[in-house]
Amino acid sequence: MNSINIIGRLTADPELKYTSKEKKAAVNFSIAYNSSEEHVDFFNVVAYEKVAETIAKYVKKGNQIGVSGRLTTREYTTAEGVTRVVTEILATNITLINSKSE
């Protein structure tokens, strides 16, 4: 089983992009989760298609959202030739909770 549900606040405005091959909507963003009063964890999130379009349209920096999905890893090579591995949440569903000003 690979499932994650988390509530956090966006650390920056999400930016909608389209994949080069399939031309499907994609959005990457990070959320901050207060795991305790003294500690904050940051999670990278990626979403595609309708979920990505909804996030880009309705969610801004500071908004609190619930994210449901699964953990995934991907590998890439930097311009310097260094291989990096990234773990992120692949969002399949979101819940809009509130804005920071509320």
C-alpha positions as CSV (number, residue, x, y, z in Angstrom):
1,M,0.0,0.0,0.0
2,N,1.3,3.4,-0.9
3,S,-1.0,6.2,0.4
4,I,-0.5,9.6,2.0
5,N,-2.9,12.2,3.3
6,I,-1.5,15.5,4.6
7,I,-2.7,19.0,5.4
8,G,-0.3,21.9,4.9
9,R,0.2,25.5,3.6
10,L,1.6,26.3,0.2
11,T,5.1,27.9,0.4
12,A,4.7,29.6,-3.0
13,D,2.1,30.2,-5.7
14,P,1.8,27.1,-8.0
15,E,2.5,27.6,-11.7
16,L,0.6,25.6,-14.3
17,K,2.7,24.1,-17.0
18,Y,2.1,21.5,-19.7
19,T,4.2,18.4,-20.4
20,S,6.2,18.4,-23.6
21,K,5.1,15.1,-25.0
22,E,1.5,14.6,-23.9
23,K,0.6,18.3,-23.4
24,K,-1.2,17.5,-20.2
25,A,-1.5,20.0,-17.4
26,A,1.1,19.7,-14.6
27,V,1.8,21.7,-11.4
28,N,4.6,21.4,-8.8
29,F,4.5,23.0,-5.4
30,S,5.7,22.6,-1.9
31,I,3.6,22.5,1.3
32,A,4.7,23.2,4.9
33,Y,3.4,20.9,7.6
34,N,3.8,21.7,11.3
35,S,4.8,18.4,12.8
36,S,5.2,20.0,16.2
37,E,5.3,23.5,17.6
38,E,9.1,23.7,17.0
39,H,9.4,21.8,13.7
40,V,8.1,22.3,10.2
41,D,8.4,19.6,7.5
42,F,8.3,20.5,3.8
43,F,6.9,18.2,1.1
44,N,7.2,18.5,-2.7
45,V,3.9,17.8,-4.5
46,V,3.2,17.2,-8.1
47,A,-0.3,17.0,-9.7
48,Y,-1.6,16.4,-13.3
49,E,-4.6,17.1,-15.4
50,K,-7.8,18.3,-13.6
51,V,-6.2,18.3,-10.2
52,A,-3.4,20.5,-11.5
53,E,-5.8,22.9,-13.2
54,T,-7.9,23.1,-10.0
55,I,-4.8,23.9,-7.9
56,A,-3.5,26.5,-10.3
57,K,-6.9,28.2,-10.4
58,Y,-7.9,28.3,-6.8
59,V,-4.8,27.8,-4.6
60,K,-2.2,30.5,-3.7
61,K,0.8,30.9,-1.4
62,G,-0.3,30.5,2.2
63,N,-3.5,28.6,1.5
64,Q,-4.1,25.5,3.5
65,I,-5.0,22.4,1.5
66,G,-5.4,18.7,2.1
67,V,-3.4,16.5,-0.3
68,S,-4.2,12.8,-0.9
69,G,-2.1,10.7,-3.1
70,R,1.0,8.4,-3.1
71,L,4.7,8.8,-2.6
72,T,6.8,8.5,-5.7
73,T,10.5,8.9,-6.5
74,R,12.2,10.1,-9.7
75,E,15.8,10.5,-10.8
76,Y,17.4,13.3,-12.8
77,T,20.9,14.5,-13.8
78,T,22.0,18.1,-13.1
79,A,23.8,20.2,-15.7
80,E,27.0,19.3,-13.8
81,G,26.3,15.5,-14.4
82,V,25.3,14.7,-10.8
83,T,22.4,12.3,-10.4
84,R,19.8,13.4,-7.9
85,V,16.8,11.4,-6.5
86,V,13.6,13.3,-5.5
87,T,10.8,11.9,-3.4
88,E,7.5,13.7,-3.8
89,I,3.8,13.3,-3.4
90,L,1.8,12.6,-6.5
91,A,-1.5,14.2,-5.7
92,T,-4.7,12.5,-6.9
93,N,-7.1,14.6,-4.8
94,I,-7.0,17.9,-2.9
95,T,-9.3,19.6,-0.4
96,L,-9.3,23.4,-0.2
97,I,-9.4,24.3,3.5
98,N,-8.7,28.0,3.9
99,S,-6.6,31.0,3.0
100,K,-3.9,32.3,5.3
101,S,-6.0,35.5,6.0
102,E,-8.9,33.5,7.4
